Amino acid sequence: MITVGITLGGSLEELTSVLEWISARQKEQIMPKKDQPILSEIEPAKSDQPEEATDWTEQKISSVYWNVSYDCRRLLKIVANNEAGISTFSLGKMLGVDEHGVGGILSSLGRQLNQPGVQGLRYPMDYTKDGYRMKPIWRDVIAKIVKEQETIVKSDS
């Protein structure tokens, strides 16, 4: 186990807001439940089936979501909240990176999409002139996950 010591200084109000911020970031990184399957445990898609038959399921999306990097989960939440699409520039600005940095963050998603169980399924987002736009099932599942996490954070408060 790694232990890190941090010394903070400032007024009580400043320290309170910093500690609340740290606590919120820690709770955002809550890992999936112990019964959440890893990708290799999910039945692989059959390539000889029509595209609709090899579509995403809530279980597969949830598994991919929890196995990508923290920054990639942030990116996915942002794209999910922008149903009409979001430009790479705007996305990068919200994440604190340039357009190339967005690609770097998305590499985590790319790695997960090549795992057994989801390899060969359609990419969860389209890239159009308006930017990234998420498939509806992905938007719905991510919204559900975010709502569950907010419930956990509120119940811990």
N, C-alpha and C positions, 0 to 999 in steps of 0.2 A: 504494500500500500504506500502511495506517495503522500507525504504531508508537506504542505506549503504554508509558510508563515508570512503574513502581510501586516505591515504597520500602516495604519491610517491615522491621519491627523486632520483636525478641522473642528468646526462647531458641531453641536449635537444634531442640528437640522441637516447639515451637509453629510455627516456620517450616516444618519438614518436613511437618507435618499440613496446613498451609495450602497449600503447594505441591502436595501430593498431591491436595487437594480441587480446586484450580484445574486440574490436569492431568486429573482425572476429568471435570470439567465440559467442558473443551475436547474431550475424546474423545467425549463424549456428543453433541456437535454435529457429528460427522463427517458430511460430506455424502454423498449417494448416489454410487455408482460412476459413472464417466464414461459407461458404456453404459446407464445408467438413463434410459428415455425420459421426455420431458416429456409432460404430459397431452395436449397437442394432437396428439402423434404416435400416440396410442392410438386405435384404431377406436371411433367413437362407438356408444353403445347404440342399437338400433333400437326405437322406441316401439311399433311394430306387433307386436312379438314378445311372447309370454307373459312374465310377470314372471320366471320361472326362467331364461329365455334371456338376460335382460339383467342377470344377477346379477354380482356383483363377482368379479374375478379377482385372483390374487396380484400380478400386474403393476400393475393399476390401484390396488390398495390401497397397494402400496409407493410408487407415484408420488405419490398423494395424501399419504401419510404424510411423505414427504421434502419436500413443497412447503408444508406447514403451518408455522406458527411453532414455535419451540423450546418455548414454554409449551404449545402445543396438543399437541405430541408427548408432553410429560410427562403431560398430561391423558389422552391416549389410552392410554398405558402403564398409568396408574393404573386406568382403567376396565377395560382388558383383564385386569388382575390381580384384579379383583373380579367374578368370573363371576356371582354372585348379584345384583349391582347395587351401586351406591354413591350415597348421597344427594348432592344438590348442596351441602349444608352441609359434609359430610365431604370432598367433593372440593375445595371451596374452602379448607377448613382445610389440607389437604395441599399445596395450591398457594400458600397464603399470600394468598388473596383472599376477598372475600365472594361471595355467590351471584350478584350482578350481574357480578362479575369473571369468574366461570366462563362466563357468557354471552359476555362480551367475548373470552375466550380461544377459545371455540367459533366465533366469527365467522371465524377463520382457516380452520377446517374448512368452514364454509358457503361461503366464497369459492372454495375448491378444488372443492367439490361442484357448482359452477356452471360449471366449465370443460368445454370440449369433450372428449369421450371418456368422461366420467363423469356428465355432466348427465342427470338423469332416473333415475339409479339410486337404489335405496332408501337411506335414511339409515342409516349404519353402527351407530347406537345407537337403542335404544328408551328412552323415558322413562316409567317406571311409578311406582307409589306408593313403590317401594323406591329410586327414583332412576334413574340411567343404567345401562343394561345393553347390552353390545356384542354385535353379531351374531357367531356362532361363527367364520365365516371371517375376520373382522377380528381377532378374538382370536388365532387361529392364526397369521396372517401377522405381526401385531405381535410375538408371542412369538418367531417365527423371526428377525425383524429384531433384536430385543433380544439374542437369543442370538448372532447374528452379530457385533453390536457388542461384546458382552462378549469374544468370541474375539479381535477386533481389539485391544481394550484390553489383554487379557492378553498377546498376542503383542508388543505395543509395550513392555511392562514389562520 
